[in-house]
Amino acid sequence: MANVVLYGTRHCGYCRRARGLLNELGIEYEDIPVDHNPELRKTMEELTGGYTVPQILINEKPIGGSDDLFALHESGKLQELLSNKS
């Protein structure tokens, strides 16, 4: 099973949209809230290079945010990433 991590906030519409797709597809993921937590946000930025939320990693590789997740899904590449554990 792929390791999926989503850094986000509770009130972000893009975060809710990304969570919704992951849930709809039955993809298990670790949801890390960075609301009011500068240390977690800094960790997110260091791991992903991004400072907006959500930031999503699949198998420790940053894929971007909600729009990127949907683009991967629509292109069929999301399943490929989830299947590739290297």
N, CA, C and O atoms as CSV, one atom per row, in Angstrom:
chain,resi,resn,atom,element,x,y,z
A,1,MET,N,N,0.837,-1.181,0.000
A,1,MET,CA,C,0.000,0.000,0.000
A,1,MET,C,C,0.883,1.246,0.000
A,1,MET,O,O,1.914,1.293,0.671
A,2,ALA,N,N,0.469,2.234,-0.749
A,2,ALA,CA,C,1.224,3.480,-0.849
A,2,ALA,C,C,1.105,4.282,0.442
A,2,ALA,O,O,0.123,4.172,1.175
A,3,ASN,N,N,2.116,5.079,0.697
A,3,ASN,CA,C,2.124,5.976,1.838
A,3,ASN,C,C,1.678,7.353,1.329
A,3,ASN,O,O,2.399,8.003,0.573
A,4,VAL,N,N,0.489,7.789,1.748
A,4,VAL,CA,C,-0.057,9.073,1.311
A,4,VAL,C,C,-0.198,9.966,2.534
A,4,VAL,O,O,-0.770,9.573,3.551
A,5,VAL,N,N,0.338,11.179,2.414
A,5,VAL,CA,C,0.272,12.156,3.499
A,5,VAL,C,C,-0.295,13.453,2.935
A,5,VAL,O,O,0.126,13.921,1.877
A,6,LEU,N,N,-1.250,14.023,3.651
A,6,LEU,CA,C,-1.842,15.302,3.262
A,6,LEU,C,C,-1.628,16.291,4.396
A,6,LEU,O,O,-2.126,16.088,5.504
A,7,TYR,N,N,-0.891,17.359,4.125
A,7,TYR,CA,C,-0.757,18.471,5.064
A,7,TYR,C,C,-1.815,19.487,4.676
A,7,TYR,O,O,-1.900,19.889,3.516
A,8,GLY,N,N,-2.619,19.901,5.641
A,8,GLY,CA,C,-3.668,20.854,5.316
A,8,GLY,C,C,-4.199,21.548,6.550
A,8,GLY,O,O,-3.665,21.416,7.652
A,9,THR,N,N,-5.266,22.291,6.329
A,9,THR,CA,C,-5.958,22.946,7.433
A,9,THR,C,C,-7.407,22.473,7.435
A,9,THR,O,O,-7.897,21.922,6.449
A,10,ARG,N,N,-8.063,22.692,8.528
A,10,ARG,CA,C,-9.437,22.202,8.666
A,10,ARG,C,C,-10.439,23.003,7.848
A,10,ARG,O,O,-11.469,22.461,7.447
A,11,HIS,N,N,-10.172,24.261,7.593
A,11,HIS,CA,C,-11.163,25.131,6.961
A,11,HIS,C,C,-10.848,25.457,5.506
A,11,HIS,O,O,-11.544,26.266,4.893
A,12,CYS,N,N,-9.833,24.854,4.959
A,12,CYS,CA,C,-9.422,25.129,3.585
A,12,CYS,C,C,-10.289,24.329,2.608
A,12,CYS,O,O,-10.382,23.106,2.707
A,13,GLY,N,N,-10.916,25.029,1.669
A,13,GLY,CA,C,-11.751,24.363,0.679
A,13,GLY,C,C,-10.969,23.399,-0.204
A,13,GLY,O,O,-11.468,22.328,-0.548
A,14,TYR,N,N,-9.755,23.772,-0.569
A,14,TYR,CA,C,-8.929,22.888,-1.398
A,14,TYR,C,C,-8.526,21.627,-0.632
A,14,TYR,O,O,-8.430,20.542,-1.205
A,15,CYS,N,N,-8.293,21.788,0.671
A,15,CYS,CA,C,-7.962,20.629,1.513
A,15,CYS,C,C,-9.153,19.686,1.592
A,15,CYS,O,O,-9.000,18.471,1.468
A,16,ARG,N,N,-10.339,20.249,1.798
A,16,ARG,CA,C,-11.553,19.419,1.858
A,16,ARG,C,C,-11.777,18.706,0.530
A,16,ARG,O,O,-12.181,17.543,0.505
A,17,ARG,N,N,-11.517,19.399,-0.567
A,17,ARG,CA,C,-11.690,18.809,-1.903
A,17,ARG,C,C,-10.726,17.626,-2.088
A,17,ARG,O,O,-11.128,16.569,-2.576
A,18,ALA,N,N,-9.465,17.803,-1.700
A,18,ALA,CA,C,-8.471,16.729,-1.825
A,18,ALA,C,C,-8.831,15.553,-0.926
A,18,ALA,O,O,-8.747,14.400,-1.349
A,19,ARG,N,N,-9.233,15.836,0.313
A,19,ARG,CA,C,-9.650,14.757,1.229
A,19,ARG,C,C,-10.838,13.999,0.643
A,19,ARG,O,O,-10.916,12.773,0.716
A,20,GLY,N,N,-11.765,14.767,0.057
A,20,GLY,CA,C,-12.954,14.151,-0.538
A,20,GLY,C,C,-12.595,13.166,-1.638
A,20,GLY,O,O,-13.159,12.074,-1.699
A,21,LEU,N,N,-11.664,13.539,-2.507
A,21,LEU,CA,C,-11.263,12.633,-3.587
A,21,LEU,C,C,-10.576,11.400,-3.021
A,21,LEU,O,O,-10.873,10.279,-3.433
A,22,LEU,N,N,-9.665,11.599,-2.086
A,22,LEU,CA,C,-8.972,10.462,-1.492
A,22,LEU,C,C,-9.974,9.520,-0.818
A,22,LEU,O,O,-9.877,8.300,-0.958
A,23,ASN,N,N,-10.925,10.083,-0.095
A,23,ASN,CA,C,-11.946,9.264,0.565
A,23,ASN,C,C,-12.814,8.543,-0.461
A,23,ASN,O,O,-13.103,7.355,-0.312
A,24,GLU,N,N,-13.226,9.261,-1.497
A,24,GLU,CA,C,-14.074,8.673,-2.545
A,24,GLU,C,C,-13.384,7.493,-3.222
A,24,GLU,O,O,-14.027,6.501,-3.563
A,25,LEU,N,N,-12.074,7.609,-3.412
A,25,LEU,CA,C,-11.312,6.553,-4.064
A,25,LEU,C,C,-10.893,5.447,-3.098
A,25,LEU,O,O,-10.306,4.447,-3.512
A,26,GLY,N,N,-11.192,5.627,-1.815
A,26,GLY,CA,C,-10.840,4.622,-0.816
A,26,GLY,C,C,-9.349,4.567,-0.522
A,26,GLY,O,O,-8.823,3.523,-0.135
A,27,ILE,N,N,-8.674,5.690,-0.706
A,27,ILE,CA,C,-7.233,5.759,-0.476
A,27,ILE,C,C,-6.989,6.181,0.972
A,27,ILE,O,O,-7.425,7.249,1.400
A,28,GLU,N,N,-6.296,5.339,1.710
A,28,GLU,CA,C,-5.951,5.689,3.083
A,28,GLU,C,C,-4.823,6.709,3.070
A,28,GLU,O,O,-3.899,6.611,2.263
A,29,TYR,N,N,-4.900,7.682,3.961
A,29,TYR,CA,C,-3.883,8.726,4.014
A,29,TYR,C,C,-3.756,9.249,5.430
A,29,TYR,O,O,-4.678,9.156,6.240
A,30,GLU,N,N,-2.592,9.797,5.701
A,30,GLU,CA,C,-2.355,10.464,6.981
A,30,GLU,C,C,-2.683,11.933,6.789
A,30,GLU,O,O,-2.136,12.588,5.901
A,31,ASP,N,N,-3.560,12.442,7.607
A,31,ASP,CA,C,-4.006,13.835,7.520
A,31,ASP,C,C,-3.310,14.624,8.627
A,31,ASP,O,O,-3.588,14.424,9.810
A,32,ILE,N,N,-2.417,15.509,8.241
A,32,ILE,CA,C,-1.650,16.277,9.216
A,32,ILE,C,C,-2.122,17.732,9.177
A,32,ILE,O,O,-1.842,18.447,8.215
A,33,PRO,N,N,-2.843,18.177,10.224
A,33,PRO,CA,C,-3.321,19.559,10.262
A,33,PRO,C,C,-2.196,20.519,10.668
A,33,PRO,O,O,-1.501,20.300,11.660
A,34,VAL,N,N,-2.040,21.559,9.899
A,34,VAL,CA,C,-1.009,22.551,10.210
A,34,VAL,C,C,-1.615,23.848,10.747
A,34,VAL,O,O,-0.918,24.854,10.887
A,35,ASP,N,N,-2.925,23.818,11.050
A,35,ASP,CA,C,-3.593,24.997,11.616
A,35,ASP,C,C,-2.849,25.458,12.866
A,35,ASP,O,O,-2.620,24.663,13.777
A,36,HIS,N,N,-2.484,26.689,12.915
A,36,HIS,CA,C,-1.892,27.292,14.119
A,36,HIS,C,C,-0.684,26.518,14.648
A,36,HIS,O,O,-0.430,26.511,15.853
A,37,ASN,N,N,0.059,25.868,13.752
A,37,ASN,CA,C,1.226,25.098,14.178
A,37,ASN,C,C,2.404,25.420,13.262
A,37,ASN,O,O,2.636,24.719,12.277
A,38,PRO,N,N,3.153,26.483,13.586
A,38,PRO,CA,C,4.253,26.918,12.733
A,38,PRO,C,C,5.320,25.837,12.509
A,38,PRO,O,O,5.929,25.783,11.440
A,39,GLU,N,N,5.546,24.986,13.500
A,39,GLU,CA,C,6.563,23.936,13.346
A,39,GLU,C,C,6.140,22.915,12.292
A,39,GLU,O,O,6.948,22.524,11.451
A,40,LEU,N,N,4.862,22.477,12.333
A,40,LEU,CA,C,4.379,21.534,11.328
A,40,LEU,C,C,4.357,22.166,9.942
A,40,LEU,O,O,4.675,21.512,8.949
A,41,ARG,N,N,3.982,23.441,9.879
A,41,ARG,CA,C,3.967,24.123,8.576
A,41,ARG,C,C,5.383,24.213,8.015
A,41,ARG,O,O,5.586,24.044,6.813
A,42,LYS,N,N,6.356,24.477,8.874
A,42,LYS,CA,C,7.756,24.528,8.433
A,42,LYS,C,C,8.202,23.154,7.927
A,42,LYS,O,O,8.873,23.059,6.899
A,43,THR,N,N,7.835,22.103,8.640
A,43,THR,CA,C,8.156,20.743,8.198
A,43,THR,C,C,7.536,20.480,6.830
A,43,THR,O,O,8.189,19.933,5.942
A,44,MET,N,N,6.267,20.872,6.663
A,44,MET,CA,C,5.578,20.703,5.389
A,44,MET,C,C,6.344,21.409,4.276
A,44,MET,O,O,6.571,20.833,3.212
A,45,GLU,N,N,6.736,22.641,4.518
A,45,GLU,CA,C,7.458,23.418,3.508
A,45,GLU,C,C,8.792,22.775,3.162
A,45,GLU,O,O,9.187,22.748,1.996
A,46,GLU,N,N,9.488,22.258,4.169
A,46,GLU,CA,C,10.780,21.612,3.923
A,46,GLU,C,C,10.621,20.332,3.115
A,46,GLU,O,O,11.433,20.044,2.236
A,47,LEU,N,N,9.580,19.564,3.408
A,47,LEU,CA,C,9.364,18.286,2.716
A,47,LEU,C,C,8.840,18.455,1.292
A,47,LEU,O,O,9.160,17.665,0.405
A,48,THR,N,N,8.027,19.500,1.084
A,48,THR,CA,C,7.333,19.623,-0.203
A,48,THR,C,C,7.818,20.779,-1.069
A,48,THR,O,O,7.621,20.769,-2.284
A,49,GLY,N,N,8.443,21.767,-0.458
A,49,GLY,CA,C,8.812,22.963,-1.201
A,49,GLY,C,C,7.641,23.907,-1.402
A,49,GLY,O,O,7.799,24.972,-1.999
A,50,GLY,N,N,6.467,23.531,-0.911
A,50,GLY,CA,C,5.270,24.359,-1.047
A,50,GLY,C,C,4.890,24.997,0.262
A,50,GLY,O,O,5.197,24.469,1.330
A,51,TYR,N,N,4.217,26.137,0.186
A,51,TYR,CA,C,3.798,26.815,1.413
A,51,TYR,C,C,2.284,26.977,1.490
A,51,TYR,O,O,1.759,27.410,2.516
A,52,THR,N,N,1.575,26.631,0.407
A,52,THR,CA,C,0.119,26.675,0.449
A,52,THR,C,C,-0.398,25.289,0.815
A,52,THR,O,O,0.320,24.297,0.684
A,53,VAL,N,N,-1.637,25.225,1.269
A,53,VAL,CA,C,-2.238,23.933,1.601
A,53,VAL,C,C,-3.366,23.640,0.630
A,53,VAL,O,O,-4.009,24.560,0.124
A,54,PRO,N,N,-3.608,22.372,0.371
A,54,PRO,CA,C,-2.903,21.218,0.901
A,54,PRO,C,C,-1.589,20.976,0.161
A,54,PRO,O,O,-1.390,21.431,-0.965
A,55,GLN,N,N,-0.716,20.258,0.820
A,55,GLN,CA,C,0.486,19.705,0.195
A,55,GLN,C,C,0.385,18.203,0.395
A,55,GLN,O,O,0.188,17.727,1.513
A,56,ILE,N,N,0.522,17.462,-0.696
A,56,ILE,CA,C,0.306,16.021,-0.661
A,56,ILE,C,C,1.578,15.308,-1.078
A,56,ILE,O,O,2.236,15.688,-2.046
A,57,LEU,N,N,1.910,14.269,-0.330
A,57,LEU,CA,C,3.055,13.424,-0.665
A,57,LEU,C,C,2.555,12.001,-0.899
A,57,LEU,O,O,1.694,11.507,-0.171
A,58,ILE,N,N,3.099,11.357,-1.909
A,58,ILE,CA,C,2.819,9.947,-2.163
A,58,ILE,C,C,4.162,9.237,-2.170
A,58,ILE,O,O,5.046,9.550,-2.967
A,59,ASN,N,N,4.297,8.279,-1.272
A,59,ASN,CA,C,5.569,7.558,-1.104
A,59,ASN,C,C,6.729,8.537,-0.926
A,59,ASN,O,O,7.792,8.395,-1.531
A,60,GLU,N,N,6.487,9.534,-0.074
A,60,GLU,CA,C,7.474,10.544,0.317
A,60,GLU,C,C,7.868,11.501,-0.805
A,60,GLU,O,O,8.823,12.264,-0.656
A,61,LYS,N,N,7.140,11.471,-1.934
A,61,LYS,CA,C,7.417,12.393,-3.046
A,61,LYS,C,C,6.288,13.410,-3.126
A,61,LYS,O,O,5.121,13.031,-3.227
A,62,PRO,N,N,6.624,14.707,-3.081
A,62,PRO,CA,C,5.579,15.725,-3.168
A,62,PRO,C,C,4.935,15.726,-4.551
A,62,PRO,O,O,5.622,15.715,-5.573
A,63,ILE,N,N,3.598,15.741,-4.562
A,63,ILE,CA,C,2.885,15.810,-5.841
A,63,ILE,C,C,2.202,17.158,-6.036
A,63,ILE,O,O,1.700,17.444,-7.123
A,64,GLY,N,N,2.178,17.992,-4.992
A,64,GLY,CA,C,1.546,19.298,-5.095
A,64,GLY,C,C,0.287,19.355,-4.264
A,64,GLY,O,O,0.190,18.733,-3.206
A,65,GLY,N,N,-0.688,20.122,-4.765
A,65,GLY,CA,C,-1.911,20.345,-4.016
A,65,GLY,C,C,-3.121,19.657,-4.617
A,65,GLY,O,O,-3.001,18.662,-5.332
A,66,SER,N,N,-4.277,20.199,-4.317
A,66,SER,CA,C,-5.551,19.623,-4.732
A,66,SER,C,C,-5.677,19.532,-6.254
A,66,SER,O,O,-6.046,18.484,-6.784
A,67,ASP,N,N,-5.373,20.617,-6.952
A,67,ASP,CA,C,-5.478,20.604,-8.413
A,67,ASP,C,C,-4.551,19.559,-9.020
A,67,ASP,O,O,-4.907,18.894,-9.993
A,68,ASP,N,N,-3.363,19.416,-8.443
A,68,ASP,CA,C,-2.405,18.424,-8.933
A,68,ASP,C,C,-2.920,17.010,-8.693
A,68,ASP,O,O,-2.768,16.137,-9.547
A,69,LEU,N,N,-3.529,16.784,-7.531
A,69,LEU,CA,C,-4.097,15.480,-7.207
A,69,LEU,C,C,-5.194,15.125,-8.212
A,69,LEU,O,O,-5.226,14.008,-8.727
A,70,PHE,N,N,-6.086,16.066,-8.489
A,70,PHE,CA,C,-7.169,15.815,-9.440
A,70,PHE,C,C,-6.624,15.583,-10.846
A,70,PHE,O,O,-7.126,14.718,-11.564
A,71,ALA,N,N,-5.607,16.339,-11.250
A,71,ALA,CA,C,-5.007,16.151,-12.573
A,71,ALA,C,C,-4.394,14.758,-12.695
A,71,ALA,O,O,-4.535,14.104,-13.728
A,72,LEU,N,N,-3.717,14.308,-11.646
A,72,LEU,CA,C,-3.150,12.964,-11.659
A,72,LEU,C,C,-4.248,11.912,-11.777
A,72,LEU,O,O,-4.105,10.936,-12.513
A,73,HIS,N,N,-5.330,12.112,-11.059
A,73,HIS,CA,C,-6.445,11.168,-11.107
A,73,HIS,C,C,-7.067,11.131,-12.502
A,73,HIS,O,O,-7.306,10.058,-13.055
A,74,GLU,N,N,-7.324,12.305,-13.061
A,74,GLU,CA,C,-7.971,12.383,-14.375
A,74,GLU,C,C,-7.094,11.812,-15.483
A,74,GLU,O,O,-7.609,11.302,-16.478
A,75,SER,N,N,-5.784,11.892,-15.322
A,75,SER,CA,C,-4.867,11.367,-16.341
A,75,SER,C,C,-4.595,9.872,-16.161
A,75,SER,O,O,-3.967,9.248,-17.015
A,76,GLY,N,N,-5.064,9.301,-15.055
A,76,GLY,CA,C,-4.805,7.893,-14.775
A,76,GLY,C,C,-3.467,7.640,-14.104
A,76,GLY,O,O,-3.121,6.492,-13.826
A,77,LYS,N,N,-2.714,8.693,-13.843
A,77,LYS,CA,C,-1.383,8.529,-13.256
A,77,LYS,C,C,-1.401,8.373,-11.739
A,77,LYS,O,O,-0.409,7.946,-11.148
A,78,LEU,N,N,-2.524,8.717,-11.106
A,78,LEU,CA,C,-2.595,8.582,-9.651
A,78,LEU,C,C,-2.477,7.114,-9.253
A,78,LEU,O,O,-1.714,6.775,-8.348
A,79,GLN,N,N,-3.221,6.252,-9.919
A,79,GLN,CA,C,-3.147,4.806,-9.607
A,79,GLN,C,C,-1.745,4.282,-9.826
A,79,GLN,O,O,-1.259,3.450,-9.061
A,80,GLU,N,N,-1.097,4.767,-10.868
A,80,GLU,CA,C,0.281,4.359,-11.153
A,80,GLU,C,C,1.215,4.740,-9.991
A,80,GLU,O,O,2.038,3.937,-9.552
A,81,LEU,N,N,1.072,5.974,-9.508
A,81,LEU,CA,C,1.889,6.425,-8.377
A,81,LEU,C,C,1.610,5.611,-7.125
A,81,LEU,O,O,2.525,5.264,-6.379
A,82,LEU,N,N,0.335,5.309,-6.904
A,82,LEU,CA,C,-0.053,4.555,-5.716
A,82,LEU,C,C,0.455,3.123,-5.770
A,82,LEU,O,O,0.715,2.511,-4.734
A,83,SER,N,N,0.596,2.592,-6.969
A,83,SER,CA,C,1.063,1.219,-7.138
A,83,SER,C,C,2.587,1.114,-7.025
A,83,SER,O,O,3.124,0.066,-6.668
A,84,ASN,N,N,3.265,2.208,-7.332
A,84,ASN,CA,C,4.727,2.228,-7.341
A,84,ASN,C,C,5.226,2.583,-5.951
A,84,ASN,O,O,5.041,3.711,-5.495
A,85,LYS,N,N,5.845,1.647,-5.284
A,85,LYS,CA,C,6.314,1.883,-3.911
A,85,LYS,C,C,7.759,2.282,-3.845
A,85,LYS,O,O,8.295,2.450,-2.750
A,86,SER,N,N,8.416,2.443,-4.983
A,86,SER,CA,C,9.838,2.816,-4.935
A,86,SER,C,C,10.010,4.297,-4.990
A,86,SER,O,O,11.138,4.789,-4.960
